[in-house]
Amino acid sequence: MSLEETLKDELNPEQYRAVTTTDGAILIIAGAGSGKTRVITYRIANMLEKGIPQSQILALTFTNKAAKEMSDRIRKLTARKLQNLTISTFHAFGVRILRQDIDKLGWRTNFSIYDETDRNALIKESARELDFTEDALDLYKIGGLFSDIKTGRKDWQSANDGYRELYEAYQEGLKLYNAVDFDDLIVLPIQLFRESPETLQRYRDRYRYIMVDEFQDTSHQQYEMMRLLADKNVAVVGDDDQSIYSWRGADYQNIINFEKDFPAVQEIRLEQNYRSTGTILAAANGVIKHNTNRKDKELWSGNGDGQPIELFMPENEAAEADFIAESILSISVEEKRTYDDFGVLMRANTQSRPIEEAFLENNIPYVMSGGTSFFERKEIKDIISYLRVIANHDDDINLLRILNTPRRGLGRATVEKLNVVADRMGYSLWEAAKAVLEAPEKESKLTEAVRVNLESFISLIEAGKNMLSGKGLSKKVKAMVDEINYYDYLISDNPKSEKAARFKYMNIESLIKSMELWENNPEHEDTSLYAYLNRITLLSRDDLDDGEEDKGKVNLMTVHASKGLEFPVVFIAGAEEGIMPHARAVEEGGDTAVEEERRLFYVAVTRARDRLLISSCRNRRRQTGTAECEPSRFLDEIPQQLVKYHEPSKELGPQDAHEMLQNMLKNLSRPRVPKL
């Protein structure tokens, strides 16, 4: 079957129009479950079929997982390798631009990308130099302020300009250490395009067809990057009803901006939902229509009405957790469902504790999204810091982390001496260390032991240059971990628990194993240290996990984390005033914030395919005691004929009870290994 025949056979009329309209500006309003990913992948496949060179196509999205899924689908559709097709996240595309052209802005091309931990370390270092007191250093608040200033969400007139000097010192530190932060991955390409028209034209000449996925989640800066790059052939796909990320700069008003900036835009609406039952969609439509500032649309389904929305009002959060656990056990038996058919959604992670306890009590295996990233664990960060310094000797933040880790007699006194030289000469700490070693012994004021240890450290880092190119990165890293005796360091750092030290070392072995899998993947042409460091900086934990070990487990997550996912059976926990909508949003944000909270509830509802169960507690424990709860206003917006109040499950028959017992015994017999 030809691609054209496939398109006509598998797409509805609106999808077909979205796929086959390739020229000009196109706004595709894609409702929840309307086959958005299918439209994007078929659209790119159709463009390639028409003879558009793959090198001229740029598709931008928000997660590496989404980018990989698109790439895989298009390869399958076209049976081509597509090595010149660019499907990327905004931030990864920003890295690509900066690796080629950041020298025009005064950085060297082997710059480091600072994550939040590195950023906070640089803020603290800059604050110490400016004699800030510890009381004035709320790193979360300052980091958020700096991000708002850098991305234009605030200016110094509307912000606390008492931190202005610190911000300028932080910016100077980034440049001194040849580093950029996450915001820079969007901000600096925009600066480059504005300051270097010839560079912008080079990118516009290359990427003649641009697509943006999840357009409602773009920030002003991401929109500006797209606007500068786009000539005339640009398609954006999104849904204003699913815009839930204003707290990180997303603005669904970019849909309106797009219509202004591209006045000849064609609008295509995808309203047929392929995911949910008619009842679930009618509930979602009933809720979201209460928002005033939106594109009018009505999702519909050909899947039949299905079961009513089930509403349960337990006494408190413990009873709510028992209800969820017991319902999962009974539904899994009655409907022959596996545990990964269930999604349990919360407004905030703080709701998870009683639910997790109920799952453990009932031997229900589960996986929870979020938590500390594997790459934020200290032992992993230590090894990665070695790699960052090998890749970029002038990365002072990471050099400071490893200079005396494991301990090698290069403590605070040595760092102070290096800082004096670095400040006086305008050097990085690496350059200062080499200068001190080259200076006469009387001038350097180093003891013989410190001199030997510093020389040994520099030799170790310089020997790591064999990682910068060639094959076998994982073996070279393993050799380095052995050379620095990191396991002995873990033993000495955990004197009361050799088991803890072994567990941490297992994490390092897991890191090396994942590195080996990555470099042996034939899809990865560049397996240099630079490529690896870019990858782990840009990927989130969810992108790095392949998810295989999570099959057969209930999915427990926040509503924000659930976006883009779907489950046959969904529980929404805590549908109460103060939680959903969140009290802070109602107090601080007014009607605009309530509309975003309503969109969040809409996203939660539309994750469900077959069954939706919502719980709203009558009482909930607070810090000061127990408080009465009021059901969420959003529950009143669901048409009442769609809702039935849930009664406790009937007693199971002998066969069902036997089946449930067998499931529980099977899960009890599985070894529980911590997830790395």
C-alpha positions as CSV (number, residue, x, y, z in Angstrom):
1,M,0.0,0.0,0.0
2,S,1.4,3.4,-0.9
3,L,1.7,6.2,1.7
4,E,-1.1,8.1,0.0
5,E,-3.4,5.1,0.3
6,T,-2.4,4.6,3.9
7,L,-3.2,8.3,4.7
8,K,-6.6,8.0,3.2
9,D,-7.3,4.7,4.9
10,E,-6.1,5.6,8.4
11,L,-6.8,9.3,8.9
12,N,-10.1,11.2,9.4
13,P,-10.7,14.2,7.1
14,E,-9.3,16.8,9.5
15,Q,-6.2,14.6,10.2
16,Y,-5.7,14.1,6.5
17,R,-5.9,17.9,5.8
18,A,-3.3,18.5,8.6
19,V,-1.0,15.9,7.2
20,T,-1.2,16.9,3.5
21,T,-1.1,20.7,4.0
22,T,2.7,21.3,4.0
23,D,3.1,24.9,2.7
24,G,2.4,28.1,4.6
25,A,1.6,28.7,8.3
26,I,-0.7,26.1,9.9
27,L,-2.2,26.1,13.4
28,I,-3.4,22.6,14.3
29,I,-5.6,22.6,17.4
30,A,-5.3,19.0,18.6
31,G,-7.7,18.0,21.4
32,A,-6.7,15.4,24.0
33,G,-6.5,11.9,22.5
34,S,-7.1,13.2,18.9
35,G,-4.1,11.4,17.4
36,K,-1.7,14.3,17.5
37,T,1.5,12.2,17.4
38,R,0.1,10.2,14.4
39,V,-0.6,13.5,12.6
40,I,2.9,14.8,13.2
41,T,4.7,11.6,12.1
42,Y,2.5,11.1,9.0
43,R,3.0,14.7,8.1
44,I,6.8,14.4,8.1
45,A,6.6,11.1,6.3
46,N,4.4,12.7,3.7
47,M,6.9,15.6,3.3
48,L,9.7,13.2,2.7
49,E,7.5,11.3,0.2
50,K,6.9,14.6,-1.7
51,G,10.7,15.0,-2.1
52,I,11.4,17.6,0.6
53,P,15.0,16.9,1.7
54,Q,15.1,15.6,5.3
55,S,17.8,18.1,6.1
56,Q,15.3,20.9,5.5
57,I,12.9,19.6,8.2
58,L,13.1,20.7,11.8
59,A,10.6,19.3,14.4
60,L,10.7,20.7,17.9
61,T,9.1,19.2,21.0
62,F,9.6,19.2,24.8
63,T,10.9,15.8,25.9
64,N,13.5,13.5,24.5
65,K,11.0,10.6,24.9
66,A,8.6,12.4,22.5
67,A,11.4,13.2,20.0
68,K,12.5,9.5,20.1
69,E,9.0,8.2,19.6
70,M,8.5,10.5,16.6
71,S,11.8,9.5,15.1
72,D,11.1,5.8,15.5
73,R,7.6,6.1,14.0
74,I,8.9,8.0,11.0
75,R,11.7,5.5,10.4
76,K,9.1,2.7,10.5
77,L,6.8,4.5,8.1
78,T,9.5,5.4,5.6
79,A,11.9,2.5,6.0
80,R,14.8,5.1,5.9
81,K,17.6,5.8,8.3
82,L,16.9,9.6,8.3
83,Q,20.3,10.6,9.6
84,N,19.8,14.2,8.4
85,L,16.3,14.7,9.9
86,T,16.3,17.0,12.9
87,I,13.7,16.0,15.6
88,S,14.8,17.6,18.8
89,T,13.8,19.3,22.1
90,F,14.1,23.0,22.2
91,H,17.0,22.8,24.6
92,A,18.9,20.1,22.6
93,F,18.5,22.2,19.5
94,G,19.8,25.2,21.4
95,V,22.9,23.1,22.3
96,R,23.3,22.2,18.7
97,I,23.3,25.9,17.7
98,L,25.7,26.9,20.5
99,R,28.2,24.1,19.8
100,Q,28.6,25.6,16.3
101,D,28.4,29.3,16.9
102,I,28.8,30.2,20.6
103,D,32.3,31.6,19.9
104,K,30.5,34.6,18.3
105,L,29.2,35.4,21.7
106,G,32.6,35.1,23.5
107,W,32.4,31.5,24.8
108,R,34.6,28.6,23.7
109,T,32.8,25.8,21.9
110,N,33.5,23.1,24.6
111,F,31.4,24.9,27.2
112,S,29.7,23.1,30.1
113,I,26.0,23.1,30.7
114,Y,25.2,23.7,34.4
115,D,22.3,21.9,36.0
116,E,20.4,23.2,39.0
117,T,23.0,21.9,41.5
118,D,25.9,23.5,39.6
119,R,23.9,26.8,39.3
120,N,23.3,26.9,43.0
121,A,27.0,26.2,43.7
122,L,28.0,29.2,41.5
123,I,25.4,31.4,43.1
124,K,26.8,30.5,46.5
125,E,30.3,31.1,45.4
126,S,29.4,34.5,43.9
127,A,27.5,35.4,47.1
128,R,30.5,34.6,49.2
129,E,32.7,36.9,47.1
130,L,30.1,39.7,47.6
131,D,29.9,39.0,51.4
132,F,26.2,38.0,51.4
133,T,25.0,36.6,54.7
134,E,23.7,33.1,54.9
135,D,20.3,34.4,55.9
136,A,20.0,36.3,52.5
137,L,20.7,33.1,50.5
138,D,17.4,31.4,49.7
139,L,18.8,29.5,46.7
140,Y,15.4,28.4,45.5
141,K,14.1,31.9,45.5
142,I,17.2,33.4,44.0
143,G,17.5,30.8,41.3
144,G,13.9,31.4,40.3
145,L,14.4,35.2,40.2
146,F,17.6,34.8,38.1
147,S,15.6,32.6,35.7
148,D,12.8,35.1,35.5
149,I,15.2,38.0,34.8
150,K,17.1,36.1,32.2
151,T,14.1,34.9,30.3
152,G,12.3,38.3,30.5
153,R,9.4,37.2,32.8
154,K,10.6,39.9,35.2
155,D,12.8,43.0,35.0
156,W,14.7,44.7,37.8
157,Q,12.0,47.3,38.3
158,S,9.5,44.6,39.2
159,A,11.9,42.4,41.1
160,N,14.1,42.7,44.1
161,D,17.1,44.6,42.8
162,G,19.0,43.9,45.9
163,Y,20.1,40.8,44.1
164,R,21.1,42.6,40.9
165,E,24.8,42.7,41.8
166,L,24.7,39.0,42.6
167,Y,23.0,38.3,39.3
168,E,25.8,40.1,37.4
169,A,28.5,38.3,39.3
170,Y,26.7,35.0,38.5
171,Q,26.6,35.9,34.8
172,E,30.3,36.8,34.9
173,G,31.1,33.5,36.6
174,L,29.3,31.5,33.9
175,K,31.4,33.2,31.2
176,L,34.6,32.9,33.3
177,Y,34.0,29.1,33.7
178,N,33.0,28.8,30.1
179,A,29.6,27.5,31.2
180,V,25.9,28.1,30.4
181,D,22.8,27.3,32.4
182,F,19.6,25.8,31.1
183,D,17.9,29.2,30.4
184,D,20.9,30.1,28.2
185,L,20.2,27.2,25.9
186,I,17.3,29.2,24.6
187,V,18.3,32.8,25.5
188,L,21.8,32.7,23.9
189,P,20.6,31.3,20.4
190,I,18.1,34.2,20.3
191,Q,20.9,36.7,21.2
192,L,23.1,35.1,18.5
193,F,20.4,35.4,15.9
194,R,19.7,39.0,16.7
195,E,23.4,40.0,16.8
196,S,24.5,37.9,13.8
197,P,22.0,38.2,10.9
198,E,24.2,36.1,8.7
199,T,24.1,33.2,11.2
200,L,20.3,33.4,11.4
201,Q,20.1,33.4,7.6
202,R,22.2,30.3,7.5
203,Y,19.8,28.4,9.8
204,R,16.7,29.8,7.9
205,D,18.2,28.6,4.6
206,R,18.7,25.1,6.1
207,Y,15.4,24.6,7.9
208,R,12.7,25.6,5.5
209,Y,10.0,23.5,7.1
210,I,9.5,23.8,10.9
211,M,7.0,22.0,13.1
212,V,6.4,22.6,16.8
213,D,4.7,20.0,19.0
214,E,2.9,20.9,22.3
215,F,2.8,24.5,21.2
216,Q,0.7,25.6,24.2
217,D,3.7,24.8,26.4
218,T,6.1,27.1,24.6
219,S,7.5,30.0,26.6
220,H,8.0,33.5,25.2
221,Q,11.6,32.7,24.6
222,Q,10.9,29.4,22.8
223,Y,8.3,31.1,20.7
224,E,10.8,33.9,19.8
225,M,13.4,31.3,18.8
226,M,10.8,29.6,16.5
227,R,9.6,32.9,15.1
228,L,13.1,34.0,14.2
229,L,13.9,30.7,12.5
230,A,10.6,30.3,10.6
231,D,10.3,31.8,7.1
232,K,6.8,30.8,5.8
233,N,6.4,27.0,6.1
234,V,5.7,26.5,9.8
235,A,3.2,24.2,11.5
236,V,2.4,24.4,15.2
237,V,0.4,21.7,17.0
238,G,-1.2,22.2,20.4
239,D,-4.3,22.5,22.6
240,D,-4.9,25.6,24.7
241,D,-7.1,23.4,27.0
242,Q,-4.0,21.5,28.1
243,S,-1.7,24.5,28.9
244,I,-0.6,23.7,32.5
245,Y,2.9,24.9,32.8
246,S,2.7,28.7,33.3
247,W,4.8,28.3,36.4
248,R,7.8,27.5,34.2
249,G,7.1,30.2,31.6
250,A,4.7,28.5,29.2
251,D,2.0,30.8,27.7
252,Y,-0.9,29.5,25.7
253,Q,-1.3,33.0,24.4
254,N,1.5,32.2,22.0
255,I,-1.3,30.6,19.9
256,I,-2.8,34.2,19.6
257,N,0.7,35.6,18.9
258,F,1.2,33.0,16.2
259,E,-2.0,34.1,14.5
260,K,-0.8,37.8,14.6
261,D,2.7,37.0,13.4
262,F,1.6,34.7,10.6
263,P,-1.7,36.4,9.4
264,A,-2.2,33.9,6.5
265,V,-2.4,31.0,9.0
266,Q,-4.7,28.1,8.2
267,E,-6.4,26.6,11.3
268,I,-7.3,22.9,11.5
269,R,-9.1,21.4,14.5
270,L,-8.8,17.8,15.6
271,E,-11.8,17.0,17.8
272,Q,-12.3,13.3,17.4
273,N,-10.9,11.5,20.4
274,Y,-9.6,8.0,19.9
275,R,-8.8,7.4,23.6
276,S,-11.7,7.8,25.9
277,T,-15.4,6.8,26.3
278,G,-18.1,9.2,25.5
279,T,-18.9,9.7,29.2
280,I,-15.4,10.6,30.1
281,L,-15.2,13.1,27.2
282,A,-18.6,14.6,28.1
283,A,-17.3,15.1,31.7
284,A,-14.1,16.8,30.4
285,N,-16.1,19.0,28.0
286,G,-18.5,19.9,30.8
287,V,-15.6,21.1,33.0
288,I,-13.4,22.9,30.5
289,K,-16.3,25.0,28.9
290,H,-16.2,27.0,32.2
291,N,-12.9,28.6,31.0
292,T,-13.6,31.8,29.1
293,N,-10.2,32.4,27.4
294,R,-10.0,29.4,25.0
295,K,-10.6,28.1,21.5
296,D,-14.1,26.7,21.5
297,K,-14.0,22.9,20.8
298,E,-16.0,19.8,21.7
299,L,-14.3,16.5,21.9
300,W,-16.3,13.5,20.7
301,S,-15.7,9.8,20.6
302,G,-16.8,6.8,18.6
303,N,-16.0,4.4,21.5
304,G,-19.4,4.3,23.0
305,D,-20.6,5.9,26.3
306,G,-18.9,3.4,28.7
307,Q,-19.3,3.4,32.4
308,P,-20.3,6.4,34.6
309,I,-17.7,8.6,36.4
310,E,-17.4,7.1,39.9
311,L,-17.2,9.5,42.8
312,F,-16.2,8.4,46.3
313,M,-16.1,10.6,49.4
314,P,-14.0,8.8,52.0
315,E,-13.7,10.0,55.6
316,N,-10.0,10.9,55.3
317,E,-6.8,10.3,53.3
318,A,-6.2,6.9,54.9
319,A,-9.7,5.7,53.8
320,E,-9.1,7.3,50.4
321,A,-5.8,5.3,50.0
322,D,-7.6,2.0,51.1
323,F,-10.4,2.7,48.6
324,I,-7.8,3.1,45.8
325,A,-5.9,0.0,46.7
326,E,-9.0,-2.1,47.2
327,S,-10.5,-0.9,43.9
328,I,-7.3,-1.7,42.0
329,L,-7.3,-5.2,43.5
330,S,-11.0,-5.9,42.6
331,I,-10.9,-4.3,39.2
332,S,-7.8,-6.1,38.2
333,V,-9.5,-9.4,39.0
334,E,-13.0,-8.6,37.7
335,E,-11.7,-7.1,34.4
336,K,-8.6,-9.2,34.0
337,R,-6.4,-6.1,34.0
338,T,-2.6,-5.9,34.8
339,Y,-1.4,-3.4,37.3
340,D,0.1,-1.1,34.7
341,D,-3.4,-0.5,33.4
342,F,-3.9,1.8,36.4
343,G,-2.9,5.4,36.8
344,V,-3.3,7.2,40.2
345,L,-3.0,10.9,39.8
346,M,-2.4,13.6,42.5
347,R,-2.2,17.4,42.4
348,A,1.0,17.3,44.6
349,N,3.6,14.7,45.6
350,T,2.7,15.4,49.3
351,Q,-0.5,13.3,48.8
352,S,1.5,10.1,48.0
353,R,2.4,8.8,51.5
354,P,-0.9,7.2,52.6
355,I,-1.4,5.8,49.0
356,E,2.1,4.3,49.0
357,E,1.5,2.8,52.4
358,A,-1.8,1.2,51.2
359,F,-0.1,-0.2,48.2
360,L,2.7,-1.7,50.3
361,E,0.1,-3.1,52.8
362,N,-1.8,-4.8,49.9
363,N,1.3,-5.9,48.1
364,I,0.5,-3.8,45.0
365,P,3.6,-3.1,43.0
366,Y,3.9,0.5,41.9
367,V,6.2,3.1,40.4
368,M,6.2,6.7,41.3
369,S,7.3,9.4,38.9
370,G,9.6,12.1,40.2
371,G,12.0,12.0,43.1
372,T,15.7,12.5,43.1
373,S,17.3,12.0,39.7
374,F,19.8,9.2,39.4
375,F,22.2,11.8,38.1
376,E,21.7,13.9,41.2
377,R,23.0,11.2,43.6
378,K,26.3,12.3,45.1
379,E,28.4,9.4,44.0
380,I,27.1,9.8,40.4
381,K,27.6,13.5,40.5
382,D,31.2,13.0,41.7
383,I,32.1,10.8,38.7
384,I,30.3,13.0,36.3
385,S,32.2,16.0,37.7
386,Y,35.5,14.3,36.8
387,L,34.2,13.8,33.3
388,R,33.1,17.5,33.1
389,V,36.5,18.7,34.1
390,I,38.3,16.4,31.7
391,A,36.0,17.9,28.9
392,N,36.5,21.5,30.2
393,H,39.4,22.2,32.5
394,D,38.1,25.7,33.2
395,D,34.9,24.4,34.8
396,D,35.6,25.7,38.3
397,I,32.4,24.4,39.9
398,N,33.1,20.8,39.1
399,L,36.8,21.1,39.7
400,L,36.1,22.3,43.2
401,R,33.8,19.3,43.7
402,I,36.5,16.7,42.8
403,L,39.7,18.5,43.9
404,N,39.7,16.7,47.2
405,T,37.2,13.9,46.4
406,P,38.4,11.3,47.2
407,R,40.5,13.1,49.8
408,R,44.0,13.7,48.6
409,G,45.3,16.5,50.9
410,L,44.0,19.3,48.8
411,G,41.6,20.9,51.2
412,R,40.3,24.4,52.0
413,A,43.8,26.0,52.5
414,T,44.9,24.8,49.0
415,V,41.7,26.1,47.4
416,E,42.1,29.5,49.1
417,K,45.7,29.8,47.7
418,L,44.4,28.9,44.2
419,N,41.6,31.4,44.5
420,V,44.0,34.2,45.4
421,V,46.0,33.4,42.2
422,A,42.9,33.1,40.1
423,D,41.5,36.4,41.3
424,R,44.8,38.2,40.9
425,M,45.5,36.9,37.4
426,G,42.0,36.5,36.1
427,Y,42.6,32.8,35.7
428,S,40.3,29.8,36.1
429,L,41.2,27.5,39.1
430,W,42.8,25.0,36.7
431,E,45.1,27.7,35.2
432,A,45.9,29.0,38.7
433,A,46.9,25.4,39.8
434,K,49.3,25.1,36.8
435,A,50.7,28.6,37.5
436,V,51.3,27.8,41.2
437,L,53.1,24.5,40.2
438,E,55.3,26.3,37.7
439,A,56.2,29.1,40.2
440,P,59.3,28.8,42.4
441,E,58.6,26.9,45.7
442,K,59.0,30.1,47.8
443,E,56.4,32.0,45.8
444,S,53.9,29.2,45.6
445,K,53.9,28.6,49.4
446,L,52.9,25.0,48.8
447,T,54.1,22.2,51.1
448,E,55.9,19.4,49.3
449,A,53.0,17.0,50.0
450,V,50.4,19.5,48.5
451,R,52.6,20.0,45.5
452,V,52.9,16.3,44.8
453,N,49.2,15.8,45.3
454,L,48.3,18.7,43.0
455,E,50.6,17.5,40.3
456,S,49.1,14.0,40.6
457,F,45.6,15.4,40.3
458,I,46.5,17.5,37.2
459,S,48.2,14.4,35.6
460,L,45.0,12.4,36.2
461,I,42.8,14.9,34.5
462,E,45.2,15.4,31.6
463,A,45.4,11.6,31.1
464,G,41.6,11.7,30.7
465,K,42.0,13.4,27.3
466,N,41.8,9.8,25.8
467,M,38.1,10.0,26.5
468,L,37.5,13.0,24.3
469,S,37.4,10.9,21.1
470,G,37.5,7.3,19.9
471,K,35.7,4.3,21.3
472,G,35.4,2.6,24.6
473,L,34.3,5.5,26.8
474,S,32.7,3.2,29.4
475,K,36.0,1.2,29.9
476,K,38.0,4.3,30.2
477,V,35.6,5.7,32.9
478,K,35.8,2.3,34.8
479,A,39.6,2.5,34.7
480,M,39.5,6.1,36.1
481,V,37.1,5.1,38.9
482,D,39.5,2.3,39.9
483,E,42.5,4.6,39.7
484,I,41.1,7.1,42.1
485,N,40.1,4.3,44.5
486,Y,36.6,5.6,44.7
487,Y,35.3,2.4,46.4
488,D,37.7,2.9,49.3
489,Y,36.5,6.5,49.6
490,L,32.9,5.3,49.8
491,I,33.9,2.8,52.6
492,S,35.7,5.6,54.5
493,D,32.8,8.0,53.9
494,N,30.2,5.4,55.2
495,P,32.1,3.9,58.2
496,K,29.0,2.6,59.9
497,S,27.5,0.9,56.8
498,E,29.5,-1.1,54.4
499,K,26.2,-2.0,52.8
500,A,25.5,1.7,52.0
501,A,28.9,2.0,50.4
502,R,28.3,-1.1,48.3
503,F,24.9,0.2,47.2
504,K,26.5,3.6,46.1
505,Y,29.2,1.7,44.2
506,M,26.5,-0.4,42.5
507,N,25.0,2.9,41.3
508,I,28.4,3.8,39.7
509,E,28.5,0.4,38.0
510,S,25.0,1.0,36.7
511,L,26.2,4.4,35.3
512,I,29.0,2.7,33.5
513,K,26.7,0.0,32.2
514,S,24.3,2.5,30.8
515,M,27.2,4.4,29.2
516,E,28.3,1.1,27.5
517,L,24.7,0.5,26.2
518,W,24.6,4.1,24.8
519,E,27.9,4.0,23.0
520,N,27.2,0.6,21.5
521,N,23.9,1.7,20.1
522,P,24.4,2.0,16.3
523,E,22.1,5.0,16.1
524,H,24.6,7.1,18.1
525,E,27.4,8.1,15.6
526,D,29.1,10.5,18.1
527,T,30.1,8.6,21.2
528,S,32.6,11.2,22.4
529,L,32.7,12.4,26.0
530,Y,31.2,15.8,24.8
531,A,28.2,14.0,23.3
532,Y,27.7,11.9,26.4
533,L,27.8,14.9,28.8
534,N,25.3,16.8,26.6
535,R,23.0,13.8,26.7
536,I,22.9,13.3,30.4
537,T,22.5,17.0,31.1
538,L,19.5,17.4,28.8
539,L,17.7,14.1,29.6
540,S,15.4,13.8,32.6
541,R,15.2,10.7,34.7
542,D,12.1,9.6,32.8
543,D,13.9,9.9,29.5
544,L,16.8,7.9,30.7
545,D,14.8,5.0,32.2
546,D,13.7,2.6,29.5
547,G,10.7,1.7,31.6
548,E,11.0,-2.0,31.1
549,E,11.3,-2.7,34.8
550,D,8.2,-0.7,35.5
551,K,5.8,-2.9,33.5
552,G,3.2,-4.6,35.6
553,K,3.2,-1.8,38.2
554,V,0.6,0.8,39.1
555,N,1.5,4.3,37.9
556,L,1.5,6.8,40.8
557,M,2.2,10.4,39.7
558,T,1.2,14.0,39.7
559,V,-1.2,15.3,37.1
560,H,1.6,17.4,35.6
561,A,3.7,14.2,35.2
562,S,0.8,12.4,33.5
563,K,0.5,14.8,30.6
564,G,0.8,12.8,27.3
565,L,0.1,9.5,29.0
566,E,-3.1,7.4,29.1
567,F,-4.4,4.5,31.2
568,P,-7.4,2.3,30.9
569,V,-8.4,3.0,34.5
570,V,-7.6,6.4,36.2
571,F,-8.0,7.5,39.8
572,I,-7.9,11.2,40.6
573,A,-7.1,11.6,44.4
574,G,-7.9,14.6,46.5
575,A,-10.5,16.4,44.4
576,E,-11.0,19.0,47.1
577,E,-10.9,22.8,47.4
578,G,-7.4,23.8,48.4
579,I,-5.9,20.8,46.6
580,M,-7.6,20.9,43.2
581,P,-7.7,23.9,42.7
582,H,-4.7,24.5,44.8
583,A,-5.2,27.0,47.6
584,R,-2.1,29.1,46.7
585,A,-3.3,29.4,43.0
586,V,-6.7,30.6,44.1
587,E,-5.2,33.1,46.6
588,E,-2.4,34.5,44.5
589,G,-3.5,34.1,40.9
590,G,-7.2,34.9,40.8
591,D,-9.3,33.9,37.9
592,T,-6.3,33.2,35.6
593,A,-4.8,30.7,38.0
594,V,-8.2,29.0,38.6
595,E,-8.5,28.6,34.8
596,E,-5.1,26.9,34.7
597,E,-6.1,24.6,37.6
598,R,-9.3,23.7,35.7
599,R,-7.1,22.9,32.7
600,L,-5.0,20.6,35.0
601,F,-8.2,18.8,36.1
602,Y,-9.2,18.5,32.5
603,V,-5.8,16.9,31.7
604,A,-6.4,14.4,34.6
605,V,-9.8,13.5,33.3
606,T,-8.7,12.9,29.7
607,R,-5.9,10.5,30.8
608,A,-8.7,7.9,31.3
609,R,-9.7,5.5,28.6
610,D,-12.3,3.2,30.1
611,R,-13.0,4.1,33.7
612,L,-12.5,7.2,35.8
613,L,-12.8,7.1,39.7
614,I,-12.5,10.4,41.6
615,S,-12.1,10.7,45.4
616,S,-12.8,13.7,47.6
617,C,-12.1,13.4,51.3
618,R,-14.4,14.8,53.9
619,N,-11.5,15.4,56.3
620,R,-7.8,15.7,55.7
621,R,-4.8,15.9,58.1
622,R,-3.1,19.3,58.1
623,Q,0.0,20.5,60.0
624,T,-2.2,21.9,62.8
625,G,-4.5,18.9,63.0
626,T,-7.5,17.6,61.0
627,A,-9.6,20.0,58.9
628,E,-12.9,19.6,57.1
629,C,-12.7,19.5,53.4
630,E,-15.0,20.9,50.7
631,P,-15.4,19.0,47.4
632,S,-13.6,20.6,44.4
633,R,-15.7,23.1,42.5
634,F,-14.7,21.2,39.4
635,L,-16.8,18.2,40.5
636,D,-19.9,20.4,40.3
637,E,-19.0,21.2,36.7
638,I,-19.3,17.6,35.6
639,P,-22.8,17.0,34.3
640,Q,-24.5,15.1,37.2
641,Q,-26.1,12.5,34.9
642,L,-22.6,11.2,34.2
643,V,-21.7,10.6,37.8
644,K,-22.5,7.7,40.2
645,Y,-21.5,7.7,43.8
646,H,-19.3,4.8,44.5
647,E,-20.3,2.1,46.9
648,P,-17.8,-0.2,48.7
649,S,-17.0,-3.2,46.5
650,K,-19.2,-6.2,46.9
651,E,-17.7,-9.3,48.5
652,L,-15.8,-11.4,45.9
653,G,-17.0,-14.8,45.0
654,P,-14.7,-17.9,45.8
655,Q,-13.1,-18.0,42.3
656,D,-12.3,-14.2,42.3
657,A,-11.0,-14.4,45.9
658,H,-8.7,-17.3,44.9
659,E,-7.5,-15.3,41.9
660,M,-6.8,-12.2,44.0
661,L,-4.9,-14.3,46.6
662,Q,-2.7,-15.9,43.8
663,N,-1.9,-12.4,42.5
664,M,-0.8,-11.2,45.9
665,L,1.3,-14.4,46.5
666,K,3.0,-13.9,43.1
667,N,3.9,-10.3,44.0
668,L,5.1,-11.3,47.4
669,S,7.5,-13.8,45.8
670,R,9.2,-11.2,43.6
671,P,12.5,-9.9,45.0
672,R,12.4,-6.2,45.7
673,V,15.5,-4.5,44.3
674,P,15.9,-0.8,44.7
675,K,15.5,1.0,41.4
676,L,18.7,2.7,40.3
